[in-house]
Amino acid sequence: MPTVAITGAAGVIGSVTAEVFDDAGWDLALIDIGGENRATLEASFPDAQVFDVDLTDADATMETFADVWEEQGALDAVLGIAGGFAMQQAVESTADDYARMMELNFRTLFNTARAAVPFLTRADSSFLLGVSAPAALEGQAEAGLYGASKAAVASYVKSLGLEEQGAGLRTTVLYPMGVVDTPDNRAAMPDADPSTWVDPRELADAMLYAATRSPRGHVPELKVRAMS
């Protein structure tokens, strides 16, 4: 069975994605931060490897992927879902705001890729995905730093794919093109119609689709939107 590592695995998108890959017969390595998240993942996925790790810590991330390889003897796909969102005025944003958005969204992906790619490229064919956002493509009022950090994710993943394609690594940038239907978003926007939002399971299914393409059917970018 192939092995997938999922970062941000305890979040809404990450946990649904873990379910989809588990149902498809993949071995799971699930990564998130915090003891509560670890306990939740261990209860939900008793056969998975589960890690409590701060992905902004490069050494800890390296150790985590070394442990995945030691246990599984394989790593076929990595889904970099970990990240965060905050709204700030573009000019009024602080250096701390900048650092936090880049840490949550880009450094976590950067450290994950650096730790995972040496193992991914041991396989004849492998896959890595990063999650970007519409704000990275079009900008968004009061989300300039978020959009910038997600643009960094997209550019890095695309560049990584070009560098490592000779080693059999395919990369995909996933764009959830709209509000994702999560409990937090429903609470924040109680008057909105969530039927017009992106379903997390559709994102998970899209990731499985991209991860299982052959080199002759590679999907470098994938935009998922709800019909409204």
C-alpha positions in Angstrom: 0.0 0.0 0.0 1.3 3.5 -0.7 2.1 5.9 2.1 0.9 9.5 2.4 2.0 12.1 5.0 -0.6 14.8 5.7 0.3 18.0 7.6 -2.4 19.9 9.4 -4.1 16.5 9.7 -6.3 17.4 12.7 -8.0 20.3 10.9 -11.3 20.1 9.0 -9.7 19.7 5.6 -6.8 17.5 6.9 -9.0 15.1 8.8 -11.5 14.6 5.9 -8.5 14.1 3.6 -7.1 11.5 5.9 -10.5 9.7 5.8 -10.5 9.7 2.0 -7.0 8.4 1.7 -7.6 5.8 4.4 -10.7 4.6 2.6 -8.6 4.3 -0.6 -6.2 2.0 1.1 -3.3 4.3 1.8 -1.0 4.0 4.9 -1.2 7.3 6.8 1.4 9.4 8.5 -0.6 12.2 10.2 1.1 15.4 11.4 -0.2 18.2 13.5 0.7 20.2 16.6 -0.5 19.8 20.1 -1.3 16.9 22.4 -5.1 17.3 21.9 -4.7 17.1 18.2 -2.5 14.0 18.5 -5.0 12.3 20.8 -7.9 13.0 18.4 -5.9 11.6 15.4 -4.8 8.5 17.3 -8.4 7.8 18.3 -9.8 8.4 14.7 -7.0 6.6 12.9 -5.7 3.9 15.1 -3.5 2.3 12.4 -1.8 5.6 11.4 1.5 7.0 12.5 0.7 10.2 14.3 3.1 13.0 15.1 2.9 16.1 17.3 5.4 18.4 15.7 5.9 22.1 15.1 6.6 22.3 11.4 8.2 25.7 11.8 11.0 23.8 13.5 13.2 22.5 10.8 15.1 19.9 12.9 11.8 18.5 14.3 10.4 18.3 10.8 13.4 16.5 9.5 13.2 14.0 12.4 9.5 13.4 11.8 10.0 12.4 8.1 13.0 10.2 9.0 10.7 8.4 11.5 8.0 8.0 8.8 10.6 6.4 6.5 12.0 4.2 9.3 8.5 2.9 10.1 7.0 2.6 6.7 10.1 2.1 4.5 8.3 4.2 1.9 6.9 7.7 1.2 4.8 8.1 -1.9 2.9 11.4 -1.3 3.0 14.4 1.0 0.0 16.8 1.3 1.0 20.1 2.8 -2.3 21.3 4.3 -1.0 23.0 7.4 -1.4 26.7 7.5 -3.4 29.6 8.9 -5.4 32.7 8.0 -5.6 36.2 9.5 -7.0 39.5 8.2 -4.8 42.6 8.3 -4.9 46.0 6.6 -2.0 46.0 4.1 -0.3 49.1 5.3 -1.2 48.8 8.9 0.2 45.2 9.2 3.2 44.8 11.5 6.4 43.0 11.1 5.0 40.4 13.6 1.9 40.0 11.4 4.2 39.4 8.4 6.3 36.8 10.3 3.3 34.9 11.6 1.7 34.5 8.1 4.9 33.5 6.5 5.7 31.0 9.3 2.2 29.4 9.3 1.8 29.1 5.5 5.2 29.2 3.9 7.8 28.0 6.4 5.7 25.0 7.3 5.6 24.0 3.6 9.2 24.8 3.1 10.4 22.7 6.0 8.1 19.9 5.0 9.4 19.8 1.5 13.0 19.9 2.5 12.5 17.0 5.0 10.3 14.9 2.7 11.7 15.2 -0.8 14.9 13.1 -0.2 12.6 10.3 0.8 9.9 10.9 -1.9 12.5 10.8 -4.6 13.6 7.3 -3.6 10.4 6.1 -5.3 10.1 5.9 -9.0 7.1 8.1 -8.9 6.0 10.4 -6.0 3.8 13.4 -5.3 3.8 16.6 -3.2 0.9 19.1 -2.9 0.8 22.5 -1.4 -2.4 24.5 -0.7 -2.6 28.1 -2.0 -5.6 30.5 -2.2 -7.4 32.9 -4.5 -5.8 35.8 -2.6 -2.5 34.6 -4.1 -3.8 34.9 -7.6 -6.0 38.0 -7.4 -5.2 39.8 -4.1 -7.8 40.3 -1.4 -8.6 43.3 0.7 -7.4 42.9 4.2 -5.6 39.7 3.4 -2.4 41.0 1.7 -0.1 39.1 3.9 -2.1 35.9 3.7 -2.2 36.2 0.0 1.6 36.8 -0.2 2.3 33.8 2.0 0.1 31.6 -0.2 1.7 33.0 -3.3 5.0 31.9 -1.9 3.6 28.4 -1.4 2.5 28.3 -5.0 5.7 29.5 -6.5 7.8 27.2 -4.4 5.8 24.1 -5.2 5.9 24.8 -8.9 9.6 25.5 -8.8 10.2 22.3 -6.8 8.3 20.3 -9.4 10.4 21.6 -12.2 13.6 20.8 -10.3 12.6 17.3 -9.3 10.6 16.1 -12.2 13.6 14.0 -13.4 13.5 12.2 -10.1 9.9 11.3 -10.6 8.3 13.9 -8.3 5.1 15.4 -9.4 3.8 18.5 -7.6 0.4 20.2 -7.5 -0.8 23.5 -6.2 -4.4 23.2 -4.9 -6.6 26.4 -4.9 -9.8 26.2 -2.9 -11.6 28.9 -4.9 -13.9 30.3 -2.2 -14.9 30.0 1.4 -14.4 26.4 2.7 -17.4 25.0 4.6 -16.0 24.6 8.1 -17.6 25.0 11.6 -15.4 28.1 12.2 -16.5 29.7 9.0 -20.1 29.0 9.7 -19.8 30.5 13.1 -18.0 33.6 11.7 -20.6 34.1 8.9 -23.9 32.9 10.4 -26.0 34.8 7.7 -24.2 33.3 4.7 -25.4 30.4 2.6 -22.8 27.5 3.1 -24.2 25.7 0.1 -22.3 28.1 -2.0 -19.0 27.3 -0.2 -16.4 24.7 -1.0 -17.0 21.3 0.5 -13.9 19.9 2.3 -14.6 16.5 1.0 -14.4 17.8 -2.6 -11.0 19.1 -1.8 -10.0 15.8 -0.3 -11.3 13.9 -3.4 -9.4 16.4 -5.6 -6.2 15.7 -3.7 -6.6 11.9 -4.1 -7.2 12.4 -7.8 -4.1 14.5 -8.2 -2.0 12.1 -6.1 -3.0 9.1 -8.2 -2.3 10.4 -11.7 0.6 9.0 -13.7 3.3 11.2 -15.1 1.3 11.2 -18.4 -1.7 12.7 -16.6 0.0 15.1 -14.1 -2.2 18.0 -12.8 0.2 20.8 -11.8 -2.6 23.2 -10.6 -6.1 22.3 -9.4 -8.8 24.9 -8.7 -11.8 23.7 -6.8 -14.9 25.9 -6.5 -18.5 25.6 -5.6 -21.2 26.4 -8.1 -23.2 29.4 -7.0 
